[in-house]
Amino acid sequence: MWITRGTLTAHLVASIAFAAAAVGAAQGAEEPPTPTAAEVWNYLERANYQKNWQFWPGKDALYKGQEPHGMLLTTYVNALALEALRSKAAAMPTGAVIVKENYSPDEELAAVTVMYKAPNGYSSEHNDWFWLKRLPNGEVEASGKVAGCQDCHGASKKRDYLLTPLPDE
């Protein structure tokens, strides 16, 4: 079977484009999702956040937490959120995602809570944060403009609603 130079070039270009798209998606570089529970969760699954994202700076898996999130936590951040944290940005950029896995003392997953910085205008009075709480069975317990999340995290408006400190804070 003969392969022409043009065919080989076309296959090579397509392979590189596919690989670049896969890496971008894994690092959270794709378009921000529509702020709905289903779209945000699909985004997290496509990104394979547990494998491809970093932990919150200075934290490891199953660090000590507190209510309402759980006694043990694992927090992941996408590339946009990580860069904003490392650069000490005043606010997270659109598309930043923070995923907090909430565990019981016996290390059983109790819920996954998500903060997603939605496009400007989604919830201007609360810095455009979309909130999601998903149970291990897939049931969405809360999503959207969740008053309890807004109220609690609102105590940290100066830090763009972020409560978890960075290592040097």
Backbone as a ProteinNet text record, in pm:
[ID]
protein_1_A
[PRIMARY]
MWITRGTLTAHLVASIAFAAAAVGAAQGAEEPPTPTAAEVWNYLERANYQKNWQFWPGKDALYKGQEPHGMLLTTYVNALALEALRSKAAAMPTGAVIVKENYSPDEELAAVTVMYKAPNGYSSEHNDWFWLKRLPNGEVEASGKVAGCQDCHGASKKRDYLLTPLPDE
[TERTIARY]
83.7	0	88	61.5	138.8	64.9	139.7	83	151.5	72.4	130.6	174.4	264.2	312.8	196.8	104.6	-10.7	-99.3	-122.1	-203.8	-135.6	-5.4	70.2	67.4	84.6	80.9	-56.2	-161	-297	-321.5	-276.6	-294.3	-213.2	-93.2	-8.4	-70.6	-119	-182.5	-307	-387.9	-509	-472.3	-368.8	-325.7	-276.8	-201	-150.6	-267	-361.5	-477.4	-558.6	-578.8	-653.8	-581.7	-450.7	-372.8	-376.4	-364.4	-368.7	-504.7	-610.9	-745.6	-762.2	-709.3	-720.6	-644.3	-524.2	-445.9	-516.9	-567.6	-639.5	-759.4	-837	-954.7	-913	-806.6	-760.6	-716	-662.2	-615.2	-722.8	-842.1	-950.9	-950.2	-888	-873.6	-989.8	-1087.3	-1199.6	-1290.8	-1388.5	-1483.7	-1552.7	-1573.4	-1646.4	-1786.6	-1834.2	-1967.6	-2078.6	-2195.5	-2315.1	-2339.7	-2377.2	-2396.6	-2523.9	-2518.4	-2623.4	-2554.1	-2624.2	-2564.8	-2514.2	-2594.4	-2555.5	-2433.8	-2432.1	-2320.2	-2190.1	-2197.4	-2077.2	-2025.6	-2115	-2069.7	-2011.2	-2071.9	-2016.4	-1877.6	-1859.5	-1728	-1625.2	-1661.8	-1570.2	-1534.3	-1632.4	-1605.9	-1515.1	-1542.1	-1457	-1314.1	-1300.7	-1168.2	-1096.3	-1171.7	-1116.9	-1038.5	-1108.8	-1045.6	-960.9	-1003	-927.3	-788.8	-778.2	-651	-567.9	-633.7	-561.2	-544.5	-619.8	-609.3	-520.3	-474.5	-388.4	-474.2	-415.3	-478.1	-468.1	-555	-544.7	-402.1	-335.2	-196.4	-181.9	-84.6	-56.7	-142.9	-233.2	-321.5	-295	-319.1	-310.6	-448.7	-456.6	-582.6	-617.8	-746.3	-801.7	-741	-738.2	-693.3	-811.1	-778.7	-881.5	-973.3	-1104.2	-1203.5	-1293.7	-1400.9	-1500.9	-1635.4	-1738.8	-1874.4	-1893.9	-1971.7	-2066	-2008.3	-1879.4	-1824.3	-1781.8	-1740.4	-1700.3	-1572.9	-1547.7	-1432.5	-1302.5	-1312.6	-1196.2	-1231.3	-1135.4	-1159.8	-1045.1	-1078	-979.4	-1027.4	-943.2	-983.9	-896.2	-961.6	-894.8	-925.9	-832.5	-853.3	-811.3	-886.9	-845.7	-730.4	-674.5	-556.1	-582.1	-701	-733.2	-733.5	-795.3	-800.3	-661	-584.7	-450.1	-362.9	-367.3	-287.6	-330.2	-460.3	-508.7	-462	-464.9	-419	-269.2	-192.5	-46.8	-5.8	-78.8	-44.5	-109.8	-186.3	-257.1	-349.3	-418.5	-514.6	-623.6	-675.3	-780.2	-910.8	-931.4	-1054.3	-1023.6	-1101.1	-1088.9	-1140.8	-1078	-1126.7	-1246.5	-1322.4	-1431.2	-1375	-1443.6	-1400	-1321.9	-1284.7	-1214.3	-1309.5	-1256.3	-1338.4	-1262.5	-1333.9	-1281.8	-1375.2	-1319	-1397.7	-1352.7	-1447	-1416.2	-1490.7	-1413.6	-1473.5	-1483.7	-1603.7	-1635.2	-1643.7	-1562.8	-1557.5	-1594.6	-1651	-1679.7	-1548.3	-1548	-1425.9	-1370.7	-1457.3	-1408.8	-1374	-1351.4	-1305.4	-1405.3	-1532.9	-1638	-1686	-1693.5	-1736.7	-1880.4	-1902.8	-2036.1	-2099.2	-2016.7	-2067.6	-1949.4	-1980.9	-1884.4	-1945.2	-1872.6	-1920.5	-1830.3	-1892.2	-1820.2	-1848.8	-1744.1	-1755.6	-1707.1	-1791.3	-1757.8	-1778.2	-1675.2	-1685	-1749	-1878.3	-1958.7	-1928.9	-1974.6	-1954.9	-2014.5	-1952.1	-1996.7	-2145.4	-2210.3	-2352.6	-2438.1	-2378	-2456.6	-2517.2	-2433.7	-2478.9	-2388.2	-2401.3	-2310.8	-2303.3	-2415.7	-2417.1	-2337.4	-2300.5	-2221	-2101.4	-2041.1	-1917.6	-1927.6	-2047.5	-2072.3	-2038.3	-2044.3	-2019.8	-2145.3	-2124.7	-2226.3	-2186.3	-2280.7	-2255.3	-2322	-2258.2	-2313.4	-2278.1	-2377.2	-2353.9	-2415.7	-2330.3	-2372.4	-2339.4	-2436.5	-2418.1	-2350.7	-2291.6	-2222.6	-2310.3	-2441.7	-2531.5	-2569.1	-2512.8	-2539.7	-2650	-2721.7	-2829.9	-2771.8	-2831.3	-2792	-2874.4	-2808.9	-2877.8	-2901.3	-2809.7	-2824.7	-2740.6	-2789.6	-2710.5	-2760.5	-2673.9	-2709.3	-2668.1	-2760.3	-2739.3	-2788	-2708.6	-2747.9	-2726.5	-2835.1	-2830.2	-2735	-2738.6	-2652.1	-2504.4	-2468.8	-2329.2	-2291.1	-2379.3	-2352.8	-2336	-2422.3	-2416.4	-2287.9	-2256.5	-2137.7	-2010.7	-1994.8	-1875	-1872.1	-1988	-1995	-1917.3	-1888	-1805.2	-1663.5	-1629.9	-1496.7	-1504.1	-1586.9	-1601.9	-1469.9	-1386.9	-1258.5	-1165.2	-1187.9	-1107.6	-1188.2	-1284.8	-1368.4	-1441.9	-1492.3	-1574.4	-1494.4	-1363	-1279.6	-1249.9	-1276	-1253.4	-1125.5	-1083.2	-963.7	-839.1	-758.1	-637.9	-529.9	-441.6	-324.7	-213.6	-108.6	-3.5	60.1	70.9	139.7	43.9	-81.6	-177.8	-192
-117.4	0	123.5	212.2	335.9	450.3	526.2	645.4	766.5	857.6	976.8	1073.2	1161.7	1261.7	1347.9	1383.1	1464.3	1392.7	1263	1185.1	1174.4	1147.8	1137.9	1270.6	1380.1	1512.4	1539.1	1506.6	1528.4	1447.4	1321.7	1238.2	1292.1	1338.8	1393.2	1519.4	1609.8	1732.9	1699.8	1605.6	1567.9	1507.3	1425.1	1363.1	1466.8	1564.7	1669.9	1753.4	1787.6	1866.5	1791.2	1660.8	1579.4	1574.7	1554	1547.6	1681.1	1790.7	1923.3	1948.2	1908	1925.1	1841.9	1720.6	1633.7	1691.3	1742.8	1803.6	1927.7	2010.9	2131.3	2098.2	1999.3	1959.8	1905	1826.1	1769	1877.1	1985.4	2092.8	2197.1	2175.5	2268.3	2386.6	2373.1	2485.2	2497.7	2410.9	2420.7	2534.8	2562.5	2670.1	2645.7	2752.7	2735.5	2681.6	2594.4	2537	2637.3	2606.8	2681.3	2654.9	2756.9	2734.1	2657.2	2526.4	2434.2	2314.7	2244.1	2129.1	2025.4	1994.5	1892.3	1934.5	2057.8	2105.1	2112.7	2162.1	2171.8	2032.4	1940.8	1804.6	1736.8	1755.1	1699	1754.3	1882.7	1946.2	1878.5	1854.9	1790.7	1649.4	1576.9	1441.3	1442.1	1531.8	1541.2	1579.4	1667.7	1711.8	1605	1505.8	1402.4	1469.8	1557.8	1646.3	1573.1	1455.3	1383.8	1342.1	1317.7	1274.1	1391.7	1490.3	1593.1	1727.4	1753.2	1882.1	1871.7	1985.7	1993.9	2007.5	1969.8	1997.6	2147.5	2195.4	2332.9	2350.8	2461.6	2480.4	2461.1	2378.7	2351.8	2244.2	2185.7	2080.8	1949.3	1839.8	1707.1	1643.7	1519.2	1445.6	1424.1	1432.7	1401.3	1484.8	1615.1	1703.5	1732.3	1779.2	1804.2	1917.2	1890.9	1989.6	2025.4	2093.9	2130	2140.9	2140.3	2151	2287	2296.3	2197.2	2099.4	2110.9	2029.4	1890.1	1868.5	1734.7	1737.9	1629.1	1622.1	1600.4	1546.2	1528	1582.8	1650.6	1714	1687.8	1685.2	1686.4	1792.3	1892.2	2004.2	2011.7	2013.2	2022.5	2157.3	2208.7	2333.7	2315.2	2377.5	2370.4	2467.9	2467.2	2548.4	2697.1	2744.5	2886.8	2925.2	2843.9	2871.5	2862.1	2762.3	2744.7	2865.3	2912.1	3028.9	3151.7	3172.1	3286.2	3277.1	3157.8	3139.7	3166.3	3109.8	3127.8	3272.8	3344.4	3484.4	3580.7	3524.2	3604.2	3707.5	3664.8	3751.9	3794.6	3912.5	3963.7	3887.5	3830	3754.3	3642.3	3538	3427.3	3470.6	3420.5	3452.8	3366.6	3412.9	3331.9	3197.3	3090.7	2955.6	2885.8	2958.1	2894.9	2798.1	2682.2	2580.8	2526	2514.4	2455.9	2341.3	2221.8	2102.7	2052.9	2042.9	1995.9	1865.8	1758.8	1630.3	1626.2	1601.1	1603.4	1459.7	1425.1	1288.3	1283	1168.9	1142	1103.8	1097.3	1058.6	922.4	833.2	701.6	700.8	819.9	839.7	795.5	800.9	770.8	901.8	904.7	1025.2	1057.9	1181	1225.4	1315.9	1395.3	1487.2	1547.8	1602.9	1681.4	1819.9	1921	2058.3	2133.9	2218.8	2286.4	2435.5	2513.5	2656.5	2678	2733.3	2759	2906.7	2974.3	3117.1	3129.2	3155.2	3161.8	3291.8	3298.8	3421.7	3543.9	3658.2	3784.3	3805.1	3845.2	3873.1	3758.6	3641.5	3526.5	3559.2	3607.3	3642.1	3754.1	3869.2	3982.1	4016.4	4007.3	4043.1	3944.8	3828.8	3728.8	3685.7	3782.2	3762.4	3653.3	3628	3532.6	3387.5	3351.2	3211.8	3127.4	3011.4	2906.7	2800.2	2749.1	2651	2518.6	2409.9	2277.4	2184.7	2110.5	2003.5	1878.1	1777.5	1651.3	1537.3	1450.9	1336.9	1222	1126	1015.7	934.1	931.9	856.6	934.5	1055.8	1137.1	1239.1	1231.6	1327.2	1466	1565.6	1704.2	1756.5	1787.9	1837.6	1988.5	2059.7	2205.1	2250.5	2352	2408.7	2547.6	2623.3	2757	2863.5	2954.1	3064.5	3019.1	2936.3	2871.2	2967.4	3007.9	3108.4	3069.8	2944.4	2901.5	2914.5	2881.1	2892.9	3041.1	3119.2	3261.9	3330	3296.7	3359.4	3322.4	3194.7	3149.1	3205.3	3184.4	3231.3	3383.1	3446.3	3591.8	3658.3	3584.5	3638.2	3666.7	3616.6	3634.6	3702.8	3804.8	3876.2	3934.8	3981.5	4042	3941	3813.4	3706.1	3635.3	3704.2	3648.9	3522.7	3525.7	3418	3291.1	3299.5	3182.9	3179.2	3065.7	3051.3	2976.1	2884.4	2804.5	2891.8	2901.3	2985	2919.9	3004.3	2956.5	2934.3	2858.5	2824.3	2945.5	3057.5	3173.6	3274.1	3235.2	3326	3296.9
0	0	0	-91.2	-103.9	-36.5	37.9	100.9	40.4	-11.4	-72.1	36.6	-0.3	93.9	144.3	56.6	95.5	195.9	173.8	266.2	401.7	400.3	524	599.5	528.2	591.4	652.4	579.7	630.3	756.7	758.6	877.8	995.5	967.5	1072.7	1132.1	1047.5	1094.7	1177.1	1130.2	1204	1339.3	1343.1	1468.6	1568	1520.6	1608.6	1662.2	1575.3	1618.7	1722	1700.9	1795.8	1930.2	1927.8	2051	2125.2	2052.8	2115.8	2180.1	2112.7	2169.2	2294.9	2292.9	2410.4	2528.5	2504	2611.6	2664.1	2575.3	2616.7	2701.7	2661.6	2738.9	2874.5	2878	3003.4	3101	3048.8	3135.3	3161	3108.7	3133.9	3039.5	2921.3	2829.1	2732	2740.8	2648.6	2689.9	2606.7	2635.1	2768.8	2846.4	2973.3	2947.4	3035.5	3016	3046.2	2994.9	3031.4	3179.9	3258	3401.5	3434.5	3410.9	3453.2	3517.4	3603.9	3672.2	3572.1	3471.3	3374	3293.1	3246.3	3163.9	3243.5	3364.9	3447.3	3481.3	3515.8	3547.6	3423.2	3308.4	3184.6	3157	3180.9	3164.9	3256	3381.8	3476.3	3431.5	3381.3	3333.8	3210.9	3116.3	2996.9	3033.8	3130.7	3174.1	3256.4	3307	3394.5	3507.7	3579	3676.4	3780.1	3824.2	3927.5	3877.6	3750.7	3693.1	3640.7	3582.9	3508.3	3578.8	3683.8	3751.2	3873.6	3919.9	4037.5	4163.4	4275.6	4403.9	4432	4520.4	4569.4	4622.1	4591.1	4637.1	4788	4824.2	4965	5028.1	4950.3	5002.6	4929.5	4998.3	4939.3	4945.2	4906.2	4916.3	5062.6	5091.2	5222.9	5335.9	5315.9	5424.2	5517.8	5637.5	5739.3	5694.2	5701.4	5662.6	5777.8	5744.2	5844.1	5776	5856.9	5803.9	5739.3	5637.1	5588.9	5487.1	5457.5	5349.5	5389.8	5508	5547.9	5629.6	5698.6	5787.2	5711.1	5590.1	5504.2	5366.1	5304.5	5175.3	5079.2	4952.7	4845.7	4748	4722	4637.5	4513.7	4398.9	4268.8	4205.8	4127.3	4054.4	3909.4	3817.9	3678.4	3655.5	3535.1	3504.8	3525.1	3489.6	3507	3654.9	3736.5	3880	3941.1	3901.4	3955.8	3924.3	3801.6	3762.8	3842.6	3861.5	3938.8	4084.5	4141.8	4279.2	4291.1	4198.5	4202.6	4182.6	4099.4	4072	4171.3	4265.5	4366.4	4302.2	4197.7	4129.7	4227.2	4207.3	4295	4278.7	4159.7	4132.5	4034.5	4042.9	3948.8	3811.6	3705	3571	3533.4	3435.7	3381.6	3338.4	3374.5	3339.3	3449.2	3555.6	3667.2	3737.5	3776.3	3843.2	3963.6	4073.8	4196.4	4233.8	4248	4280.8	4417.3	4509.7	4644.2	4668.3	4685.3	4721.3	4873.6	4921.9	5064.2	5115.7	5214	5265.7	5413.2	5452.2	5593.2	5662.1	5796	5867.3	5825.7	5776.2	5731.9	5582.7	5526.6	5388.7	5283.2	5317	5220.8	5158.3	5024.7	4955.5	4994.2	5040.8	5081	4975.4	4907	4804.7	4729.1	4614.7	4538.9	4524.4	4569.9	4559.5	4462.7	4382.3	4274.7	4278.4	4258.5	4232.7	4089.9	4007.2	3867.1	3839.2	3792.3	3760.1	3622.6	3623	3500.8	3425.2	3301.1	3223.4	3294.4	3269.9	3331.5	3312.1	3420.6	3417.2	3466.9	3490.7	3539.9	3676.3	3766.5	3902.5	3953.1	3892.6	3920.8	4068.8	4138.6	4280.3	4366.3	4309.2	4381.2	4297.7	4228.5	4151.2	4044.9	3996.2	3886.8	3920.2	4046.2	4083.3	4062.2	4000.5	3987.6	4088.3	4164.4	4270.2	4234.1	4271.1	4244.8	4359.9	4407.9	4505.5	4448.2	4425.9	4364.9	4459.9	4483.8	4573	4498.2	4569.4	4504.2	4408.3	4431.8	4343.2	4217.5	4202.2	4084.4	4102.8	4213.7	4239.1	4264.6	4200.2	4222.9	4339.7	4448.4	4567.4	4558.7	4495	4480.5	4362.1	4291.6	4182.2	4148.4	4087.4	4041.9	4141.1	4166.8	4260	4397.2	4463	4588.1	4705.2	4767.8	4874.5	4987.7	5031.2	5140.4	5105.8	4984.2	4938.8	4928.1	4867.4	4851.1	4986.7	5081.7	5213.1	5287.1	5290.5	5362.9	5298.5	5169.2	5099.2	5087.3	5098.2	5093	5205.3	5311.4	5420	5371.5	5252.7	5195.9	5059	5048.1	4920.6	4872.3	4963	4924.2	4858.9	4885.3	4824.5	4716.1	4657	4549.9	4594.4	4717.6	4773.3	4806.5	4806.3	4836.7	4985.9	5047.4	5191.8	5225.1	5141.1	5168.5	5153.8	5257.3	5247.8	5160.7	5110.8	5039	5141	5105.6	5203.3	5272.5	5203.6	5261.3	5325.6	5343.1	5405.3	5554.3
[MASK]
+++++++++++++++++++++++++++++++++++++++++++++++++++++++++++++++++++++++++++++++++++++++++++++++++++++++++++++++++++++++++++++++++++++++++++++++++++++++++++++++++++++++++

